[in-house]
Amino acid sequence: MAVPKGFQDKISFVWAVADLLRGDFKPHEYGQVILPFVVLRRLECALEKNKDAVIERNKKLAGIKDPEAILNSVSGHNFYNISPFNLSKILQDPNKVG
């Protein structure tokens, strides 16, 4: 089966994560870990374009009781992420995640 154009990097990422898990999880447990990470990665990709702007705006909104509507607007979605972490950064230094 041919891989659709633009999906090979995503497939490679999922298999790279699966390779990391092989020692800690049994094969029948992979789906319980892989699927949530696929969802997290998809959300991360959706937010990537405006993430830096959301983080910066959040810093300027310190003290505002409910900045959700503003941050949603900046993110361009009905959700946002103000964490400086992403999956790539976590993979680069997994010992600092706790």
Backbone as JSON Lines, residues from 0, in Angstrom:
{"i":0,"aa":"M","n":[0.84,-1.17,0.0],"ca":[0.0,0.0,0.0],"c":[0.89,1.24,0.0]}
{"i":1,"aa":"A","n":[0.58,2.18,-0.87],"ca":[1.37,3.4,-0.97],"c":[1.02,4.36,0.17]}
{"i":2,"aa":"V","n":[2.02,5.03,0.66],"ca":[1.83,6.02,1.72],"c":[1.46,7.35,1.08]}
{"i":3,"aa":"P","n":[0.35,7.98,1.54],"ca":[-0.03,9.28,0.97],"c":[1.08,10.31,1.15]}
{"i":4,"aa":"K","n":[1.21,11.18,0.19],"ca":[2.23,12.23,0.23],"c":[2.09,13.07,1.51]}
{"i":5,"aa":"G","n":[3.2,13.3,2.2],"ca":[3.19,14.13,3.4],"c":[2.98,13.37,4.69]}
{"i":6,"aa":"F","n":[2.8,12.05,4.62],"ca":[2.55,11.28,5.82],"c":[3.74,10.46,6.29]}
{"i":7,"aa":"Q","n":[4.76,10.33,5.48],"ca":[5.88,9.47,5.84],"c":[6.56,9.92,7.13]}
{"i":8,"aa":"D","n":[6.73,11.24,7.32],"ca":[7.36,11.72,8.55],"c":[6.52,11.41,9.77]}
{"i":9,"aa":"K","n":[5.2,11.46,9.64],"ca":[4.31,11.13,10.76],"c":[4.38,9.64,11.09]}
{"i":10,"aa":"I","n":[4.4,8.83,10.04],"ca":[4.5,7.38,10.23],"c":[5.84,7.05,10.9]}
{"i":11,"aa":"S","n":[6.9,7.67,10.44],"ca":[8.22,7.42,11.02],"c":[8.26,7.82,12.48]}
{"i":12,"aa":"F","n":[7.62,8.95,12.8],"ca":[7.58,9.42,14.18],"c":[6.86,8.41,15.08]}
{"i":13,"aa":"V","n":[5.71,7.91,14.63],"ca":[4.96,6.94,15.42],"c":[5.79,5.68,15.64]}
{"i":14,"aa":"W","n":[6.46,5.19,14.6],"ca":[7.26,3.98,14.76],"c":[8.49,4.22,15.63]}
{"i":15,"aa":"A","n":[9.04,5.43,15.57],"ca":[10.18,5.74,16.44],"c":[9.75,5.69,17.91]}
{"i":16,"aa":"V","n":[8.57,6.21,18.19],"ca":[8.05,6.15,19.56],"c":[7.79,4.7,19.95]}
{"i":17,"aa":"A","n":[7.22,3.93,19.04],"ca":[6.96,2.52,19.31],"c":[8.27,1.79,19.64]}
{"i":18,"aa":"D","n":[9.33,2.11,18.91],"ca":[10.63,1.48,19.18],"c":[11.13,1.82,20.58]}
{"i":19,"aa":"L","n":[10.88,3.05,21.02],"ca":[11.28,3.45,22.38],"c":[10.5,2.68,23.44]}
{"i":20,"aa":"L","n":[9.27,2.33,23.14],"ca":[8.39,1.69,24.13],"c":[8.58,0.18,24.22]}
{"i":21,"aa":"R","n":[9.21,-0.41,23.25],"ca":[9.27,-1.87,23.18],"c":[9.79,-2.53,24.45]}
{"i":22,"aa":"G","n":[10.72,-1.9,25.12],"ca":[11.26,-2.49,26.33],"c":[10.35,-2.35,27.53]}
{"i":23,"aa":"D","n":[9.5,-1.33,27.55],"ca":[8.67,-1.05,28.7],"c":[7.25,-1.6,28.61]}
{"i":24,"aa":"F","n":[6.77,-1.83,27.41],"ca":[5.39,-2.26,27.21],"c":[5.33,-3.53,26.38]}
{"i":25,"aa":"K","n":[4.29,-4.32,26.64],"ca":[4.04,-5.52,25.85],"c":[3.33,-5.08,24.56]}
{"i":26,"aa":"P","n":[3.48,-5.84,23.49],"ca":[2.86,-5.45,22.21],"c":[1.37,-5.12,22.31]}
{"i":27,"aa":"H","n":[0.61,-5.85,23.12],"ca":[-0.82,-5.56,23.21],"c":[-1.11,-4.25,23.96]}
{"i":28,"aa":"E","n":[-0.11,-3.67,24.6],"ca":[-0.28,-2.41,25.32],"c":[0.09,-1.19,24.47]}
{"i":29,"aa":"Y","n":[0.7,-1.39,23.31],"ca":[1.15,-0.27,22.48],"c":[0.02,0.71,22.16]}
{"i":30,"aa":"G","n":[-1.13,0.19,21.8],"ca":[-2.25,1.05,21.42],"c":[-2.69,1.98,22.54]}
{"i":31,"aa":"Q","n":[-2.52,1.54,23.78],"ca":[-2.9,2.37,24.93],"c":[-1.94,3.54,25.1]}
{"i":32,"aa":"V","n":[-0.78,3.46,24.5],"ca":[0.21,4.53,24.61],"c":[0.33,5.28,23.29]}
{"i":33,"aa":"I","n":[0.4,4.56,22.19],"ca":[0.61,5.18,20.88],"c":[-0.55,6.09,20.5]}
{"i":34,"aa":"L","n":[-1.79,5.62,20.63],"ca":[-2.93,6.44,20.23],"c":[-2.97,7.78,20.96]}
{"i":35,"aa":"P","n":[-2.81,7.82,22.29],"ca":[-2.79,9.13,22.94],"c":[-1.66,10.04,22.43]}
{"i":36,"aa":"F","n":[-0.51,9.48,22.14],"ca":[0.59,10.29,21.63],"c":[0.32,10.78,20.21]}
{"i":37,"aa":"V","n":[-0.37,9.98,19.42],"ca":[-0.75,10.44,18.08],"c":[-1.7,11.63,18.2]}
{"i":38,"aa":"V","n":[-2.66,11.53,19.12],"ca":[-3.59,12.64,19.34],"c":[-2.84,13.87,19.84]}
{"i":39,"aa":"L","n":[-1.94,13.69,20.79],"ca":[-1.15,14.82,21.29],"c":[-0.34,15.47,20.17]}
{"i":40,"aa":"R","n":[0.25,14.65,19.33],"ca":[1.05,15.19,18.22],"c":[0.16,15.96,17.24]}
{"i":41,"aa":"R","n":[-1.02,15.45,16.99],"ca":[-1.94,16.14,16.08],"c":[-2.34,17.5,16.64]}
{"i":42,"aa":"L","n":[-2.63,17.55,17.93],"ca":[-2.96,18.82,18.58],"c":[-1.76,19.77,18.53]}
{"i":43,"aa":"E","n":[-0.58,19.22,18.78],"ca":[0.64,20.03,18.72],"c":[0.83,20.64,17.32]}
{"i":44,"aa":"C","n":[0.59,19.84,16.29],"ca":[0.72,20.34,14.92],"c":[-0.3,21.43,14.62]}
{"i":45,"aa":"A","n":[-1.52,21.25,15.12],"ca":[-2.57,22.25,14.89],"c":[-2.21,23.59,15.54]}
{"i":46,"aa":"L","n":[-1.54,23.54,16.68],"ca":[-1.21,24.76,17.43],"c":[0.15,25.36,17.06]}
{"i":47,"aa":"E","n":[0.96,24.63,16.33],"ca":[2.34,25.01,16.08],"c":[2.51,26.4,15.47]}
{"i":48,"aa":"K","n":[1.69,26.75,14.51],"ca":[1.83,28.01,13.78],"c":[1.8,29.23,14.71]}
{"i":49,"aa":"N","n":[0.94,29.21,15.71],"ca":[0.75,30.37,16.59],"c":[1.22,30.14,18.02]}
{"i":50,"aa":"K","n":[1.93,29.05,18.29],"ca":[2.29,28.73,19.66],"c":[3.15,29.8,20.32]}
{"i":51,"aa":"D","n":[4.16,30.3,19.63],"ca":[5.02,31.33,20.21],"c":[4.22,32.59,20.55]}
{"i":52,"aa":"A","n":[3.29,32.95,19.68],"ca":[2.45,34.13,19.93],"c":[1.55,33.91,21.14]}
{"i":53,"aa":"V","n":[1.03,32.7,21.3],"ca":[0.19,32.39,22.45],"c":[1.0,32.48,23.74]}
{"i":54,"aa":"I","n":[2.2,31.94,23.73],"ca":[3.05,31.98,24.93],"c":[3.37,33.43,25.3]}
{"i":55,"aa":"E","n":[3.72,34.23,24.31],"ca":[4.04,35.64,24.57],"c":[2.82,36.41,25.07]}
{"i":56,"aa":"R","n":[1.68,36.19,24.45],"ca":[0.46,36.88,24.88],"c":[0.09,36.47,26.3]}
{"i":57,"aa":"N","n":[0.27,35.21,26.63],"ca":[-0.03,34.73,27.98],"c":[0.82,35.46,29.02]}
{"i":58,"aa":"K","n":[2.08,35.7,28.7],"ca":[2.95,36.43,29.63],"c":[2.41,37.84,29.88]}
{"i":59,"aa":"K","n":[1.88,38.46,28.84],"ca":[1.35,39.82,28.96],"c":[0.01,39.86,29.68]}
{"i":60,"aa":"L","n":[-0.65,38.72,29.77],"ca":[-1.97,38.66,30.4],"c":[-1.91,38.27,31.88]}
{"i":61,"aa":"A","n":[-0.71,38.25,32.45],"ca":[-0.58,37.89,33.86],"c":[-1.49,38.79,34.69]}
{"i":62,"aa":"G","n":[-2.27,38.18,35.55],"ca":[-3.18,38.93,36.4],"c":[-4.6,38.99,35.87]}
{"i":63,"aa":"I","n":[-4.81,38.66,34.6],"ca":[-6.16,38.63,34.05],"c":[-6.82,37.33,34.53]}
{"i":64,"aa":"K","n":[-8.0,37.45,35.06],"ca":[-8.67,36.31,35.69],"c":[-8.95,35.17,34.71]}
{"i":65,"aa":"D","n":[-9.46,35.47,33.53],"ca":[-9.83,34.41,32.6],"c":[-9.37,34.76,31.18]}
{"i":66,"aa":"P","n":[-8.11,34.44,30.86],"ca":[-7.56,34.8,29.54],"c":[-7.93,33.83,28.42]}
{"i":67,"aa":"E","n":[-8.77,32.84,28.71],"ca":[-9.05,31.77,27.74],"c":[-9.52,32.29,26.39]}
{"i":68,"aa":"A","n":[-10.47,33.19,26.35],"ca":[-11.0,33.69,25.07],"c":[-9.92,34.39,24.26]}
{"i":69,"aa":"I","n":[-9.08,35.14,24.94],"ca":[-8.0,35.85,24.25],"c":[-7.0,34.85,23.68]}
{"i":70,"aa":"L","n":[-6.59,33.88,24.48],"ca":[-5.6,32.9,24.04],"c":[-6.16,31.99,22.94]}
{"i":71,"aa":"N","n":[-7.45,31.67,23.02],"ca":[-8.07,30.9,21.93],"c":[-8.02,31.7,20.63]}
{"i":72,"aa":"S","n":[-8.27,32.98,20.74],"ca":[-8.24,33.84,19.56],"c":[-6.84,33.88,18.95]}
{"i":73,"aa":"V","n":[-5.84,34.01,19.78],"ca":[-4.46,34.05,19.3],"c":[-4.07,32.7,18.68]}
{"i":74,"aa":"S","n":[-4.51,31.6,19.28],"ca":[-4.15,30.27,18.76],"c":[-4.88,29.97,17.45]}
{"i":75,"aa":"G","n":[-6.05,30.6,17.25],"ca":[-6.84,30.33,16.06],"c":[-7.72,29.1,16.2]}
{"i":76,"aa":"H","n":[-7.83,28.59,17.43],"ca":[-8.63,27.39,17.71],"c":[-9.42,27.63,19.0]}
{"i":77,"aa":"N","n":[-10.22,26.65,19.37],"ca":[-10.94,26.72,20.64],"c":[-10.14,26.08,21.76]}
{"i":78,"aa":"F","n":[-8.84,25.99,21.58],"ca":[-7.93,25.47,22.58],"c":[-6.56,26.09,22.34]}
{"i":79,"aa":"Y","n":[-5.7,26.0,23.33],"ca":[-4.37,26.59,23.22],"c":[-3.43,25.85,24.15]}
{"i":80,"aa":"N","n":[-2.13,26.14,24.04],"ca":[-1.13,25.51,24.89],"c":[-0.09,26.56,25.24]}
{"i":81,"aa":"I","n":[0.11,26.79,26.53],"ca":[1.09,27.78,26.97],"c":[2.38,27.13,27.49]}
{"i":82,"aa":"S","n":[2.48,25.82,27.35],"ca":[3.68,25.13,27.8],"c":[4.82,25.37,26.81]}
{"i":83,"aa":"P","n":[6.04,25.59,27.33],"ca":[7.18,25.74,26.43],"c":[7.63,24.4,25.82]}
{"i":84,"aa":"F","n":[7.08,23.3,26.3],"ca":[7.48,21.98,25.83],"c":[6.67,21.56,24.61]}
{"i":85,"aa":"N","n":[7.32,20.73,23.8],"ca":[6.64,20.01,22.74],"c":[7.26,18.63,22.7]}
{"i":86,"aa":"L","n":[6.72,17.73,21.91],"ca":[7.21,16.35,21.92],"c":[8.67,16.26,21.46]}
{"i":87,"aa":"S","n":[9.07,17.1,20.54],"ca":[10.47,17.07,20.07],"c":[11.43,17.46,21.19]}
{"i":88,"aa":"K","n":[11.09,18.5,21.92],"ca":[11.94,18.92,23.04],"c":[12.01,17.85,24.11]}
{"i":89,"aa":"I","n":[10.89,17.2,24.36],"ca":[10.85,16.13,25.37],"c":[11.73,14.97,24.93]}
{"i":90,"aa":"L","n":[11.68,14.6,23.66],"ca":[12.52,13.5,23.17],"c":[14.01,13.83,23.24]}
{"i":91,"aa":"Q","n":[14.35,15.12,23.08],"ca":[15.75,15.53,23.12],"c":[16.34,15.37,24.52]}
{"i":92,"aa":"D","n":[15.52,15.55,25.55],"ca":[16.03,15.44,26.92],"c":[14.97,14.82,27.83]}
{"i":93,"aa":"P","n":[14.68,13.52,27.66],"ca":[13.62,12.87,28.42],"c":[13.86,12.82,29.93]}
{"i":94,"aa":"N","n":[15.09,12.98,30.37],"ca":[15.39,12.92,31.8],"c":[14.89,14.14,32.57]}
{"i":95,"aa":"K","n":[14.6,15.23,31.86],"ca":[14.12,16.43,32.52],"c":[12.6,16.49,32.62]}
{"i":96,"aa":"V","n":[11.94,15.5,32.08],"ca":[10.47,15.45,32.15],"c":[10.1,14.61,33.36]}
{"i":97,"aa":"G","n":[9.26,15.17,34.18],"ca":[8.91,14.39,35.38],"c":[7.54,14.58,35.84]}
